[in-house]
Amino acid sequence: MTSSTGAVKRPSLVIELLIGLATFAVYLLVESAGGVGRQTAALANGEWIFRTERALHLDVELSANRWLDRHDLIRVLFNYEYGTTYAIVAFGLLFWMLWKRPDEYRRARSSFVTLNLIAFACFWLYPVMPPRLLPGHGFIDTVTSGNTVGSWGTPLISDANQLAAMPSLHVAWALWVSVVLARLSSRRLVQVISAFHVALTLAVVLTTANHYLLDAVGAAVLVLLAVSLPYRIGSQDEPVPAADAFFLRIESPAWPQQVGGVVPLDTSDGPLSRARVVEVVQNELHRLPRFRQVLHQPESRWARTRWREADGLDWDWHVPLVDLARPDGTPGGQAAFDRLVADLAGTELPRERPLWRLVVVQGVEPDRAAVVLIVHHVVADGIGTVAQALHLLRPVLPDPFAGAGSRGPGWLARGVGVVVGLGQLATDGTAPQLGTLEPPVSDDEVITLSAARKFRRVTVPLTDVRSIARSHQARVSDVLMCAVAGGLARLELPGNPERFRVAVPLMVREPGAAAEGNVTAAVMIDLPIASLIETDRLKIISRRSARLRTPTRALASRWVMASVGGLMPVPLHGWFARTVYGSRYFNGIVSNMPGPSVQLSLAGAPVVAAYPLLPLAPGTPLVVGTLGWNGELCISVTTGDRLLADTDELIAGIHATLNELGVSEKVRDEAAS
C-alpha cells in the first residue's frame, strides 16, 4: 500500500501484533496435543532419524555433544546462544523492517508466518524426540544441566514443546534471516555475518543435542518453501524465469543481447507514416505484455529480477523516426541502412524503460522505407519475437504456435533423455580457439567494438534451397550451414582451423505457448571449413546435423536453462551463464526460423522481406539468422570485431557457395542491390 505521495505506508503495529499472537495461538494448539501415544511416536521417530544418520555416516551429534561437555565456557555460551540469539535476531529484523523498510516488510512477515505455520504442522503430524532425550545413547542435556536461564524445565518456558525437533526452528529462523538480508542488501559484510550466524546456530543445536543434522536439512527445505510462496503470491511483480534471466546475466555494454527483425517496406503507394506505425502498436499493446513492463532489479544482488508494469511509454523513444536521405535529398541506400541496423543492434537498451524499440526508417531507396524491431532477449527468443511482430502486421494470421511441435515425451522418457543428453553435452568438448576477443575494459574500447560490428543481408529463393536440400537428402538448415561454412572456408582465419563450431537454436515450444520467453535449446555442430567441394561439405554437415533431430541434447540443454538455472542463487547463475555461453564452447550462432508464406503489410505498406536480427554471443565473431518469408529465404549476417573484419569477403564466400550448390544468379546481396 502506498500513500498519496507515493511513499509506502507503514503497517499498523497493532495489526502486526495480532498476527503474531494468532501465530503463537496455533503453536499452543499444537502443543496441547500431548499424551503417552505422542511420546511413544516421538521416541520412535527420533530413533529412526538417528539410525538413518548412522547408516549414512552423518551421526555427528554424539561426538559433538561430548566435546561441548568438556569445555565449560563454550558450553555456557552455547547454552545461552541456543535459548536467545535466534529469537532476538529474527524479531529484531522484523521490527527493523517494520520501521525502516515497510516496502519489504509485508512479504518478509508473511514468509516468517508461513515458515512457522508449516513447522507447527510438522510438529503435530511428525513429533520427534531430540537427541538429548533419547535413552541409552549417552547424550548430555547441556542446557538443562547447566541451569541456563530460560532453559527447558525452568518456569519461563516450562510448557514448551520438547518433541518438536523436525524441522529445527532455530536453524530455520537463522536461515530465514540470512535469506531476507540477502534480498535487502548486497554488502559482503552483511552476507558474511549472516552466514556466520547460520553456521553458529547449526553448531549450537548439534552440540547441545537439541537437534539432529537431518533436522537442519528439514529446516532448509522449510525456508525454501516459506520464502518462495509469499514472495511469489504476495507480489504483483512477475519473476523473470531463469531461461530469460540467463541473457541478462551474460549481457554487457560490449555484448548487448537483443533480438528483432529488419523489415523493408514498399512505399510506392505513399510514404510510411510514423503516426500510423505508432497507432498500430498502441492498438496491439494488449497482446504484448512485455512491451508494457520494465525490469525491477532489487538492491541485493541475491534477489531475482522481476517484471513490473511501466508508468507509461515514451513513444518518441520507442518509435523514433530516422531519415537516411542525404543532404541533396537522394536516398541513403542499403549500405547506409545496414550501418544503421548494426548501430542499433550494438547499443544496449536502457533497463529503466520497456525493453523494445520499433525504429521507422525513411530515405532508404526510392519507394523503400523500413522498420527495425529491437527487443531484448529477456523478452523472447528469435521465434517468439517473430510471433510478437506478426501482431503488428496485416492481415492477422493464426497463432504461429498453435501447431508448433508436440506435447513432447512423457516424464519418464523426458527424464531418461535429459540424463543421456547431459552425458552427450559433457563429452562434446570445446570449440576451436580462433583468436582472443578480450572483453573491453574502457568505454572507448566498447565504442570501438560496437563500431566494428557489421550487418548484411542476403536473399535466396526458398524453393531453390529446398530443391537443393532434397536432391542431396539434406535439410534447408544444412544448406544454410554449408553456405556459412563455405564462406568461412574462403577466409584466412587465425590458425587456419578446419572446423568452426556453431550453436544451433532449436524451438521446443509446445502448442498454445505464449510468444514471450525463451523456449529454445542449443545444440553444437562443427562446420568443416577446410577447402572442400561444396557438395561434399554439404554431405558432411548433413551427417553431423543428425543430432539436431534426436531430442536428448535439446532436452538436457532446455532442462539446464529452465530448471537448474532457477535453483541457482543469482550470483552463481550469472557465473554459470557467462561460463557456458560464449567463445569457449562455440564460435558463432546459426539459426533458421519459419515465417509466413503470404503477403503482409505494416501500416498500409507491403512487406518486401523480413530479416532476423540476432545478437553476437560474448567473445564470438559471427551470428547468422534466416527466416523463411513469403517464398524467400531471408539471411542476415552480423559480424564482430577483428576475426571477421572483412564482412564483404564473407558475404562473397556465401554467394559463391550457394552458386556452386546450384542457386546461381538468384542470390541477392541487399546492400549491393
N, C-alpha and C positions, 0 to 999 in steps of 0.2 A: 504494500500500500504506500502511496506517495501523497505528499501534501500538495496544496495548490502551487507551491513554489518549486515543486519537482523533487524536494528532499524526501528521503524515506522516513516515514513516521515510525517512531519507536513503539514497540508493542507495549501493551498495558502490563505493568508489573503484577497487578492483582490477578489478571487472567493467566499470566505465566506461572504464578504460584499455585493457582488452582489446577493447572495442568500437571504440575509437579506432584501435588497432593493426590490427584487421581491416579497417577502412575504408581505412587507409593501404596495406594489402597489396593491396587492389583497385586502388588508384591505381598501384602499382608493376607490377601485372599489365598494366594498360592501357599504361603507359609502355614495357613490354618489346616491344610490338607496333611495332617500328620498320621500317627498310628504305627502299630507294630509292623503291619504289612509294608508300609513305606520304608521303614528302617531295613527290613529284610531285602526289599528290592534295591535300595541304595547300596547295601553291602555287596550284593551280587553284581551290580553294575560296576562298582569300584574294583572288585576283584577281577572282573573281565577286562577292564581297561588296563589294569596293572599287568595281567598275564599277556595281553596283546602287546604292550610295550616291551615286555621281556622277550617275546618271540621276535620282535622287530629290532631288538637291541637298543631300545630307546629309554629304558628304565633308569634314568639318571637321578630320580628323586631321592632314593635312599642314601646313596653316597653323598649327594649334595646336602641332605639334611644332617647327616652325621658330621660333615665338615663344618657346617654352621654351628653345631652344638659345641665344637671345640674352640670357638672364637667368641668370647664373651661380648666384647664391644660391638663387633659386627652383628652378633645375634640381637642385641638390644636395638641397634639402629634399624635392622631389617624388620624387627617386630613392629616398630612404630611406623616404618615406611609402609608396611602391609596394611596397617589399620587406618592410615590417614592420607597419604600422598595422592592416591588415585582419586579420592573424592575431592580433595582440595583443588587439584589441577583441573578436573573435569568441570566442577561447578564454577571455579574461578574463570575458566574460559567462557562458559555460558554467560556469566554476569558481565564480563568484559565486552563480549559481543553485543549483549543487550544494550549496553551503554555506548560503545564506540562503533560497532558495525551492525546496526539494525538491518542493513540491506542483506546481510548474510545470516542474520540470527535465526530467522524462522526456519529455514531449511536445516540449519545445524541443530536447532532444538528438536525439530521433527525427527531427524535421523537419530538423535540421542534417545528420544522416547521410543522410537521403533526398536532400537537396539535393546533396550531394557524389556520391552514387552515380548520380543522374541525370546530373550533369555529366560524370562519368567515362565513362558510356555514350555521351554526345555526343562526347567527345574521341576515343573509339575508333571510332565509326561515321562521324564527320564531322570529320576533322582539318583545322585551319585555320591557315595561316601568319599570324602577326601582321603589322601594317603595317611594323614596323621591319626585318623580314626580306625584304620584297618587293623584288625587284631592279628598278632602273630608275625608281623613283618619287621618290627623293631623301629618304627618311626617315632620321632620325638616331637611332641606338640610344643614347639619353642615359644609360641605366642602366649599360650595359657600358662606354661610352666614358668615363664619369665615375669608373670604378674603385670603384663603390659596393660596400661590404661586403655579401656575400650576394646579389650580382647574378648574372645568367646567366654561366656560364663560370668562375666562381670555385669553388674546391674545395668550398665549403659546399653549393652546390646544382648541381654540375657535371652531374648526370644528370637535372635537372628537365625535364619535358616542355615544350618550347617550341612545340609545334604544338597547343596547347590554348587557342585564342583564343575559340572559340564554345562555350558562353557564357562571359562573363567571370566567373571565380570571385571576383575582387577585388570587383567590383560586387555580385555575388550575396551574398557574405558580409556586406558593408556593409548591403545591403537587408535581409538576414535579421536582423541585429542590430536594425535600426530597427523591423521588424515585431514582434519579440519584446518589445522595450522598450515598444512601444505597447500590447501586451497586459498588461504588468506595471505600467505607470504612466501616469496621465493628466496628470502635471505638464507644463506647457507648456515649461519649460526643457529637460526631458529630450527632448521632441519636437524642439525647435529644434536642440539639439546633435546629435541623431541625424540630422536632415535635412541639417545642415551636413556631417557625416561622409560621407554618401552623395554629396552634391554634390562634395565634395573628391575622393573616390575616383574619381568619374566623370571629373573634370577631369584627374586624375593619369594614369589609364590611357589617355586620349586624347592628352594632350600628350607622354607618353613613348613613344607609338606602339606600345604593347603590345596595344591592342585597338581594334577598330572601334566606331563608335557602335551598330551593329546587334548587336554582342556584348553591349552593356549592355541592349538590348531583350530579347535572349535570356535574360539574367540575371534580368530582372523576371518573365518568364514562368516561369522555373525556380523562383524563390522562391514565386510564387503556387501552383504545384503542390506544392512540397516542404512548405510550411507548412500548406496546407489538408488534405492527406492524413492526416498523423499526428494533427492536431487533431480531425479527424472520426472516423477509425478508432480512435484510441487513447483516445477519451473515451467513457465510458458516458453522459455527458450529451448530450442531443439538441439540436442547434442550433434556435433559433426561426426558421422560414422568414421571408423578407423580407416577404411579404404579411401575415403575422401580426404581426411586429415593427412594422410600419407604425403599428398602433394603440397600441403602447407609446410610439412617438415623439411622437404628437400629444396624448397624454393629459396632463392637468394636473388639479390639485385642483378647478378650476372646471369642467372638461370631462371628467369620467370617461367612459371608453369601455367600457361594459358592456351586454351584450345579455341577453335572458332571456324569461321568459313569466309572465303573470299568469293563474292558473287558479282560478276559483271552483269550489267543490265542494258537492254536495248532501249534507247531513248529516242528512236527515230520519230515516234509519235508525239514527242514533247519532253521537256526536261524533267528530271526526277525531282520531286518536291520533298524537301526535308520535313515540312509540316505534315505531309501525308504519311511519311515514314513514322514520325512521332505518334500520329493518330493510330496507326496500325498497332504499334507496340502498346500504347495505352489501352486499346481495346482487348488485347490479349494478355494483359498482366495477370488476370485471374487464373490463367493457365500456367503461369511462370512464377511459382512461389519464390524461387531463389533470386529472381530479379527484384524482389521487393524486400530483401533481407540483407543484413550486414553481419559480419563476423563479430562475435564478442569474445575477446580473449581476457579471462580473469588475470589479476595481477600475479598470481602464483604460476610459475612455470610447470607446476604439477597438475594444475587444473585443466580440464579439457575445453577446447574451443566450442562455442555454441552459436547457432543461428538465432538472430534477433530481428524482429521487424524494424525496418528503417523508418525514420521520422518522415521521410519524403525523398523524392528523386529530383536531382538537378538535371533537367532534360538537356540543357545546353552542354553539359559534360557527357552525359550518357549517349546522346545522339548528336554529335557535332557535325558540322559541315566543313569539308575540305575541298578547295578548288585547286586542281593541279594545272590550270591553264597558265601559260607563260604570259609575261607582260604584254606581248603583242596580241594576246587573245587566242593563240593557237593551242590545241590540246597538249598536255604534258607528255602523253604517250604511255605505253605499257611499262617501259623500264622505270619511269618515274613512279608509276603506280606500285610496282613491285618493291621499290625502295621504301615507299610509304608503309606498305604492309610489313616489311621487315622491321621498320622502326616501331610500329605499333606492337608487333609481337614481342619485341625485345624490351619493352618498357613495362615495368611492374604496375599492376592495378593497385591503387591505394586501398588498404583494407578498411578504412573508415567509411567507404562507400559500398553500395551493392556492386558485386564483382563482375560487371559486364559493361561493354560499350558496343554501340552499333554506329559505325562511322560512315556517313554519307559522303561519297567522293564524286565530284563532278570534274569535267575537263579532262577525262582520261583519253578519249579518242572522239572523233566526230560521231555523234549519235551513240556514244557509250558513256555510261556512268557506272558506278559500282557501290556496293556496301561491303564493309568489313565487320564481321561479328567477332568480338573478343569476349571470351568467357573464361573465368578462372577454372582450372582443373578441379578445384574443390567442389565446384557446382555440378559438373558432369564430365563423363568421358567423351570421346570423339563422337560415337554414335548417339549418345544422349544429347549432345549439342546439336547434331543434325535434327533430331526429333523436336527439340525446342525451336529450332529455326523454322521448321515446317509450319509451326503455328502462325508464323508471320506471312506465309505465302498463300496465294490463292490459285486454284480452288483448294478448299480444305480437303486434305487426304485422310484416310482412316489411320487409326493409331498404328504407327510403324512397328510397335512391339506386340500387336495383337496376336500375331502368329510367330513371333520370334522364338527360335529354339524350341525346347520342350520342357516338360516339368523336371527333367533330369533323372538321374538314378535314385533309387531308394537309399535310405540311410545306411544300410549295410554296405551296399555297393559303393556308395559315396565314401564311406569310411575306409574301405579297402583301397579305393582309388587314391585317396589322399595319402595313405601310407606309402603306396607304391610310387606316387608322384613325388613325395618328399625325397625318397631314395634316388629317383632319377634326377631331380634338381640338384641334390647334393653331389652327384657324380658328373654333372655337366661341365664342370670346370669353369675356368675364367676366360675372358676374351683376350685376344692378342693385343699387346700394348703398342699402339700406333705412334705414340709420342706422348708428351706430357702437356695437358691443359691445366695448369695450376690455377686454383681459384684466385680471383683478383683480390688484392689487399687494399686497394685505394679506389676512390671514386673515379679517378682518371682512368684506371685500368678497366673498371666496369663500363665506362663510356666507350673506351676503345673496343672492348669485346662486343658490346652491343652494336657499334658501328660496323664491325666486321661481319655481322650476321646478314645473310642474303636470302632472298626468297624468289623462287622462279616457278613457272607453271608450264606444264606440257599437257596437250590434249590428244587423245588417241581414240579412234572409233572402237567402241566396245565390242561390236560384232567381230572386228578383225582379231582382237585379243582373244575372244572366246574361240574363234576358229583355230587360231594358233594353239591354244591350250588343248583343244580336242584332238588336233592332229598329232600332238606329242603326248597324249594321255596324261596331261598335266592340268593344272587349275589356273584360273586368272591370276591368283595371288602368286603362283610360281612364275608366271611370265613377268609379273611386276618385279619380283625379286631378281629374276635373271637380268632384267633391264638395268636395275640398280647395280648388280654385281658386274655386268659388262661395262657400265660407265666407270665404276671404280677401277676395273682392271686396266683401263686406258690412262689412269693417272699414275704418277710416281709418288706413292705413299711412302712415308718414312719406314725404312727397313724392308721394303718390298714384301710385305706379308702375303701369304697365299690364301688367307681367309679373313673375312670381315663378319663379325658376329652381330646379328640384328635381333632385337626383341620384337616379336610379332604379337600385338594385342589380339586377343580372342574375345568375342562377345559371349557372355554367359548369362545374359538377362533371360528371365522367364516370361512367358506370356502375361500381359497385363501389368508388367513392371512400369514404374514411373520413369520419366526421362531423366530425372535428377539422379545424381550419384554416379559413382564409378563402379560399374559391374562388369569388369573385364579381368582377364588373366593374361599374363605374358609368357610366351614360350620362345626359347632362344634357338636360332638356326644359324649355322656357319655358312656364309655365302662364299663359294670359290671365286677368288679374284685373280687367279693366275691367268696367263694367256691361254685361252681355250676357244674352240669353235663354239659359237653361241648355242647351237642345238645340243652339243654335249654338255655345256654349262646348265642348260635347262633340265636335262635328264638328271644331272647330279642334284640340283635343287629340288626337283620333283620327288626324288627318292628321300632326300633329307626332310622334306616338309611333311612326310607321313606322320611325324609326331604331332603335327597340328590337328590331326584327325583322330588321335587317341586322347581320351579325356583326362588321363591321370595327371599329367603335368599341369594342365589348366585347373583341375580341381585342387591340387596342392597349392598352386600359386594363389588362387582365389581364397582358399582357407587361411593361408598365412596373412594375406592382406586384410581380410574382413574380420576374422575371428581372433587369431593370435595377436594381431596389432591392437585389437580392442582390449585385450587383457594386459598389455604392457603399460607401465607408467609412462606418462608423456615424454620425459627426457629419454627414456630407453627407446620408445617408439621413434623419436627423432633420430637417435643414433642408428637404429636399425635401418630406417628409410634411407638415410644418407649413405649407409654402407652398401646396401644391396642394389641401389638404383643409380647406375652411372657407369663410368668407363671401365671399372674393374670387371664387370660381368657382361657388358655388351658395348659395341662401338656405335650403334645407331638404332633407329626405330624404323620399321616399315609396316605401315598399317593400310589395310584395304577394307573399305566400308561400302555397303549397299546404299543406293539412293533411289529416288522416284524415277519412273520411266515415262512421265508425262510432262507437258509444258506447263510451267508455273510462272507466276508473276509476283512482284512486290510493289505495292503502292501503285498499281497500274502499269508498271514497266516489266516486260517479259524478261525472264531469267535466261541469260545466254549460256551460263555454265556455273558450276559451284566447285570450288577447290577447298579441301580441308586445310586447316591451319593448326599445326601440331607443335608442341614445344620441344626444344632440344633438352635431352637429359643432361644432368651435370657432367661436364668433362667430355661429352661426346660431340662429334662434329657434324652429324647428319641425322635428319629425320625426313622420311618420305611418306606422304599420305596420298591415298587415291580414293576417289568417290565416283561410283557409277551414277551418271546423271543424264537422264533423257537420251540414252543411246550413245553417250560418250564416256570414256574413262578419263576423268579429270585428275591429273597428277600434280601435286605440289612438292617442291623440294626446298627445304630450309637447311642451310649450311652454317657452320660456326667458324670459329677463329682458326687461322694458321694451317691446320691439317688439310682443309679443303678450301684454300683461299681462292682457287680459280673455279668458281661455280659454273662459268660458261663451258669450261672443258668437260666438267661432269655432265652437264646437260647434253653436250655434243656426243659424249660417250653413250648416254642413254638413247639418244636418237639413232646412233649407229647400231646399237644392239637390237633395237626394235626393227630397224630396217633389215638387218641380217636375218631376223626371225621371220620377216615377211610382211611387216606393216607398211613398208615402202614410204611413199611421199605423204601419207595421210597423217603423219605425226606433225603436230603444230607446236612450235615454241612461241608461247603467247607474247613474251617480251620482244621477240623479234618480228612478230607479225604486224 
